[in-house]
Amino acid sequence: MSRLCLAILVSCTLLFGNELGELLSCAWENNPLLKAERAVVQQVSAEYEEIAEFLDPTLYGAAGAASRLRSMPLSPVGYSSIGVHDALEGQAGVLVPIEGGAYVSGGGVFRRWFDPDAEYDDMYQHMLGLNVQIPLLRDRGFALYGHRRTAAAARHFAAVNRYASLWHEVRRDVENAYIAVCLAEANLRVRQEATKRFERLHRDASELARLKNIPDYQVQTALRDLQTGREDQIAAEQSRDAALLELARLVGVEALPENLSCSSDILLQAALELKDFPEADVEKALEDRGESRALDFDVMAAQAEQALEEENHRDQITLNMGVNWMGDSTRGPFGAYRESTEHHWGGEIMVVWTRPLDYTGENARIFKAEARMEELAARKEAMRVKITAEIRTAEIRCRAAVRRLESVD
């Protein structure tokens, strides 16, 4: 199939030269369907880049007061505290995912107690900390991130191949429309010459009838032929104008010049110089067709979506470690004293296990992905049948055209 396309391309280039190339360049720039498909490619490309926001640092801040606070066991995410009893508190920090599979957070807390111990009139405390969360079995966050990136990349390449497929269709349509304009122009010239011949015959018949050399009814016959010729010329002009409008529509402009360089002699000469129909391979054509490659990438995207949902079924164990420094002061908001503790430094370590209990949504999405892959497999088979039919039809038409040309010779 690729050799067939190459042969047609070379033939069109030799036949029409720069004029067709200029029209194709104009279609590349102005065809609205191509513009729309380019915008689709830009959208899915932006979607791929958008998923990288998972790696963006997250800044958080909190402020508030608590009284009779009772902590509940929570899975630590970023080690953000929920406050302490009987105090005014403010916190701020940043959480940074690391591509290797870890999460690092750092931040600080400032608090003032409403009613500290009896020996203190005022109590201020500030703490700085650095915490690390490391997945032990698998990193669900990065696993989901990877599957989403894979799906987005597959959708990007599918859109690129659909754009290429649309450009091939537009190019084929522009070339066919250009040939149709050339044929309509050649037909118009034939009708114009025929009309001129009928006009001469009518003048000659009128002169002979005036000289009484032929009967008057023969003048009427010549006039009827002239009227028929003029009607055919008008119809040919309409066909030429309609072909030009169709070519302009495919190119994406409002109007094109009416005079084109090709002629019927050039068309016939180019047809006579065409070689035998090249051998076509359905499998090779299926690999080269943009729409077929787009379906392959759609399958990759569906597989990534299925893997993403399967990941949500799995357990997760993470190791959480942290180190902090704390200072107290009874004299003002800032200080590095040890009023309520004997040590500035502290640390923590915790192993956290999580497991989802309800799989309703995940199961539905997995079933959806499986059904999507079945759909794409059926579309791929339909594409194979379509390409096979196109190749066989092209072979039949080419052989029939060759026989007609041979009969002309």
C-alpha positions in Angstrom: 0.0 0.0 0.0 2.9 2.4 0.8 4.4 1.7 -2.7 1.0 2.5 -4.2 0.7 5.8 -2.4 4.3 6.6 -3.4 3.5 5.9 -7.1 0.4 8.0 -7.0 2.3 10.8 -5.2 5.1 10.8 -7.8 2.6 10.7 -10.7 0.7 13.7 -9.3 3.9 15.6 -8.7 5.1 15.0 -12.3 1.7 15.7 -13.7 0.7 18.9 -11.9 4.0 20.3 -10.7 4.1 23.3 -8.3 0.4 24.3 -8.8 -0.9 21.2 -6.9 1.8 21.6 -4.3 0.8 25.2 -3.7 -2.8 24.1 -3.3 -1.8 21.4 -0.8 0.3 23.9 1.2 -2.7 26.2 1.2 -4.9 23.4 2.5 -2.4 22.6 5.2 -2.6 26.2 6.5 -6.3 26.9 5.9 -8.4 23.7 6.0 -10.6 24.1 9.1 -10.8 20.4 9.9 -7.0 20.2 10.0 -6.9 23.3 12.3 -9.4 21.6 14.6 -7.4 18.4 14.7 -4.2 20.3 15.4 -6.1 21.9 18.4 -7.1 18.4 19.6 -3.4 17.3 19.5 -2.5 20.4 21.5 -5.2 19.6 24.1 -4.0 16.0 24.7 -0.4 17.2 24.8 -1.4 19.7 27.5 -3.2 16.9 29.3 0.0 14.8 29.3 1.9 17.8 30.8 -0.9 18.4 33.3 -0.5 15.0 34.9 3.0 16.0 36.0 1.4 18.3 38.6 1.6 15.2 40.8 5.3 16.1 41.3 4.6 19.7 42.1 5.4 20.8 45.7 2.4 21.5 47.8 2.4 24.4 50.3 0.0 24.3 53.2 -0.9 26.6 56.0 -3.3 26.5 58.9 -4.3 28.6 61.9 -6.8 28.1 64.6 -7.6 27.4 68.3 -8.5 24.3 70.2 -10.1 23.5 73.5 -10.5 20.1 75.1 -8.9 18.5 72.0 -9.0 14.8 71.7 -6.8 13.3 68.9 -8.0 10.4 66.7 -5.7 8.0 65.0 -5.2 9.2 61.4 -3.0 8.0 58.6 -0.2 10.7 58.4 -0.1 12.6 55.2 2.5 15.3 55.2 2.6 15.1 59.1 0.3 18.1 59.4 -0.8 18.3 63.0 -4.5 19.0 63.8 -3.6 21.2 66.8 -3.1 20.9 70.6 -5.3 21.4 73.6 -6.1 24.9 74.9 -3.8 26.8 72.5 -3.7 29.2 69.6 -1.7 27.7 66.8 -0.4 28.5 63.3 1.4 26.1 61.0 3.0 26.1 57.5 4.9 23.7 55.5 5.7 22.1 52.1 5.2 18.6 50.8 7.5 17.4 47.9 7.1 14.1 46.1 10.4 12.6 44.9 10.5 10.7 41.6 12.3 7.7 43.2 9.3 6.9 45.3 9.2 9.0 48.5 7.5 12.0 49.9 9.4 14.7 51.9 7.7 17.3 54.0 9.1 20.1 56.0 7.3 22.8 58.0 7.0 24.7 61.2 4.4 25.3 64.0 4.0 28.3 66.3 1.6 28.1 69.2 0.6 30.1 72.3 -1.2 28.3 75.2 -4.2 30.0 76.7 -3.7 28.6 80.2 -0.3 27.1 80.7 0.9 25.4 83.8 0.5 27.4 87.1 4.2 28.2 87.3 4.0 30.1 83.9 2.0 33.2 83.1 2.7 32.9 79.3 4.0 30.1 77.2 5.0 30.2 73.6 6.3 27.3 71.6 7.7 26.9 68.1 8.8 23.7 66.3 10.5 22.9 63.0 10.4 19.4 61.5 11.4 17.3 58.5 9.5 14.1 57.6 9.9 11.3 55.0 7.3 8.8 53.9 8.7 5.8 52.0 6.5 3.1 50.5 7.7 -0.4 51.4 5.7 -2.7 49.1 4.8 -0.4 46.2 4.2 3.3 45.9 0.5 3.6 45.0 0.8 7.3 44.3 3.6 7.0 41.9 2.1 3.8 40.4 -1.1 5.7 39.6 0.9 8.6 38.4 2.8 6.3 36.0 -0.4 4.7 34.7 -2.0 8.1 34.1 1.1 9.3 32.2 1.1 6.2 30.1 -2.6 6.6 29.2 -2.1 10.3 28.5 0.9 9.6 26.3 -1.1 6.9 24.4 -3.9 9.4 23.8 -1.4 12.0 22.6 0.1 9.6 20.0 -3.4 8.5 19.0 -4.4 12.1 18.4 -1.2 12.7 16.4 -1.9 9.7 14.2 -5.5 10.7 13.7 -4.2 14.1 12.6 -1.9 12.4 10.1 -4.8 10.3 8.9 -7.0 13.4 8.4 -4.2 15.1 6.5 -3.9 12.1 4.1 -7.6 12.2 3.5 -7.5 16.0 2.9 -4.6 15.6 0.6 -6.3 12.8 -1.4 -9.6 14.8 -1.6 -7.7 17.9 -2.8 -5.8 15.9 -5.4 -9.0 14.3 -6.7 -10.8 17.7 -6.7 -7.9 19.2 -8.6 -8.1 16.5 -11.2 -11.9 17.0 -11.4 -11.4 20.7 -12.0 -8.9 19.9 -14.8 -11.3 17.5 -16.4 -14.2 20.0 -16.1 -11.9 22.7 -17.7 -11.0 20.3 -20.5 -14.6 19.4 -21.1 -15.6 23.1 -21.2 -12.9 23.7 -23.9 -14.3 20.9 -25.9 -17.8 22.3 -25.6 -16.6 25.8 -26.5 -15.0 24.4 -29.7 -18.1 22.5 -30.5 -20.2 25.6 -30.1 -17.9 27.5 -32.5 -18.2 24.7 -35.0 -22.0 24.7 -34.7 -22.0 28.5 -35.2 -20.0 28.1 -38.4 -22.3 25.4 -39.7 -25.3 27.5 -38.9 -23.8 30.5 -40.8 -23.0 28.3 -43.8 -26.4 26.8 -43.8 -28.1 30.2 -43.6 -26.0 31.4 -46.5 -26.7 28.4 -48.6 -30.4 28.6 -47.9 -30.3 32.3 -48.9 -28.7 31.2 -52.2 -31.4 28.6 -52.6 -28.8 25.8 -52.6 -30.4 23.9 -49.7 -33.9 23.8 -48.3 -34.8 26.0 -45.3 -35.4 23.1 -42.9 -31.7 22.3 -43.0 -31.1 25.7 -41.5 -33.4 24.8 -38.6 -31.5 21.6 -38.1 -28.2 23.5 -37.8 -29.9 26.0 -35.5 -31.1 23.2 -33.2 -27.6 21.7 -33.1 -26.2 25.2 -32.2 -28.7 25.6 -29.4 -27.9 22.1 -28.1 -24.2 23.0 -28.2 -24.7 26.2 -26.3 -26.7 24.4 -23.6 -23.9 21.8 -23.3 -21.4 24.7 -23.0 -23.4 26.3 -20.2 -23.7 23.0 -18.4 -19.9 22.5 -18.8 -19.3 26.0 -17.4 -21.5 25.2 -14.4 -19.6 21.9 -13.8 -16.3 23.7 -14.0 -17.5 26.4 -11.5 -18.9 23.8 -9.1 -15.6 21.8 -9.3 -13.7 25.0 -8.5 -15.9 25.7 -5.5 -15.5 22.2 -4.2 -11.7 22.5 -4.5 -11.8 25.8 -2.7 -13.9 24.2 0.1 -11.4 21.4 0.5 -8.4 23.8 0.5 -10.2 26.0 3.0 -10.5 29.3 1.1 -13.4 31.2 -0.4 -12.3 31.3 -4.0 -9.5 30.0 -6.3 -8.3 31.3 -9.7 -10.4 29.8 -12.5 -7.5 29.3 -14.9 -5.4 26.2 -14.0 -2.4 24.9 -15.9 -3.4 21.3 -16.5 -5.1 20.2 -19.7 -6.7 17.1 -21.2 -3.5 16.3 -23.1 -1.4 16.3 -20.0 -4.0 14.1 -18.2 -4.0 11.6 -21.0 -0.2 11.6 -21.3 0.2 11.0 -17.6 -2.3 8.2 -17.6 -0.5 6.5 -20.5 2.8 6.7 -18.6 1.5 5.0 -15.4 3.1 1.7 -14.7 1.3 -1.5 -13.7 -0.6 -1.5 -10.5 1.9 -2.1 -7.7 1.5 -5.1 -5.4 -0.3 -4.2 -2.2 0.1 -5.8 1.2 -2.9 -5.5 3.5 -0.8 -6.0 6.7 1.7 -3.4 5.6 -1.2 -1.0 4.8 -2.8 -1.7 8.2 0.5 -0.7 9.9 0.9 2.4 7.8 -2.6 3.7 8.1 -2.8 6.5 10.6 -6.3 5.6 11.9 -5.0 2.0 12.5 -2.0 3.2 14.5 -4.4 5.5 16.5 -6.4 2.4 17.4 -3.3 0.7 18.7 -2.5 3.6 20.9 -6.2 3.7 22.1 -5.6 0.0 23.2 -2.5 1.1 25.1 -4.5 3.8 26.8 -7.3 1.4 27.8 -4.7 -1.1 29.2 -3.2 1.7 31.3 -6.6 2.7 32.6 -7.3 -0.9 33.6 -3.9 -1.2 35.3 -4.6 2.0 37.2 -7.9 0.6 38.5 -6.3 -2.7 39.4 -3.6 -0.8 41.4 -6.4 0.6 43.6 -7.2 -3.0 44.7 -3.9 -3.6 46.3 -2.6 -3.1 49.9 -0.1 -0.3 50.7 2.5 -0.2 53.5 4.6 2.9 54.1 7.4 3.8 56.5 7.0 7.2 58.0 10.0 8.9 59.7 10.5 12.4 61.1 12.9 14.6 63.0 12.0 17.9 64.7 13.4 20.7 66.8 11.3 22.5 69.4 11.9 25.6 71.5 9.9 27.2 74.3 9.8 30.7 75.7 7.9 32.5 78.4 9.2 35.9 77.4 7.9 36.4 73.9 6.9 34.6 70.6 10.5 33.7 69.7 13.0 31.8 71.9 15.1 28.7 72.1 14.7 27.9 75.7 13.6 24.5 77.2 10.8 25.4 79.5 8.5 22.5 79.1 10.9 19.8 78.0 14.5 18.8 78.6 15.4 18.3 74.9 15.2 20.4 71.8 15.4 17.4 69.4 12.8 14.7 68.9 11.9 12.1 66.3 9.3 9.6 65.3 8.9 6.4 63.2 5.7 4.7 62.1 4.6 1.9 59.8 1.2 2.5 58.1 -0.9 -0.1 56.4 -3.9 0.8 54.2 -6.3 -1.4 52.2 -9.5 -0.3 50.4 -12.6 -2.1 51.5 -15.1 -1.3 48.8 -14.3 -2.0 45.1 -17.6 -1.0 43.5 -16.2 1.9 41.5 -12.9 0.2 40.6 -14.7 -2.9 39.4 -17.0 -0.9 37.2 -14.1 1.0 35.7 -12.1 -2.2 35.1 -15.1 -3.6 33.3 -15.4 -0.4 31.3 -11.7 -0.6 30.3 -12.2 -4.3 29.2 -15.2 -3.4 27.1 -13.3 -0.5 25.6 -10.5 -2.9 24.5 -13.1 -5.3 22.9 -14.6 -2.3 21.1 -11.1 -1.3 19.8 -10.4 -4.9 18.7 -13.6 -4.9 16.6 -12.8 -1.5 15.1 -9.3 -2.8 14.2 -10.9 -5.8 12.4 -13.3 -3.4 10.6 -10.3 -1.3 9.5 -8.7 -4.5 8.1 -11.8 -5.4 6.1 -12.1 -1.8 4.9 -8.4 -1.6 3.7 -8.7 -5.0 2.0 -11.8 -3.8 0.1 -10.1 -0.5 -0.8 -7.1 -2.3 -2.2 -9.1 -4.8 -4.2 -11.4 -2.0 -5.6 -8.4 0.0 -6.6 -6.8 -3.0 -8.4 -10.1 -3.6 -10.3 -10.4 0.1 -11.3 -6.8 0.4 -12.3 -7.0 -2.7 -14.6 -10.2 -1.5 -16.1 -8.6 2.0 -16.8 -5.6 0.3 -18.4 -7.8 -1.7 -20.7 -9.7 1.5 -21.7 -6.5 3.3 -22.5 -5.3 0.3 -24.5 -8.5 0.3 -26.5 -8.0 4.1 -27.3 -4.5 3.3 -28.7 
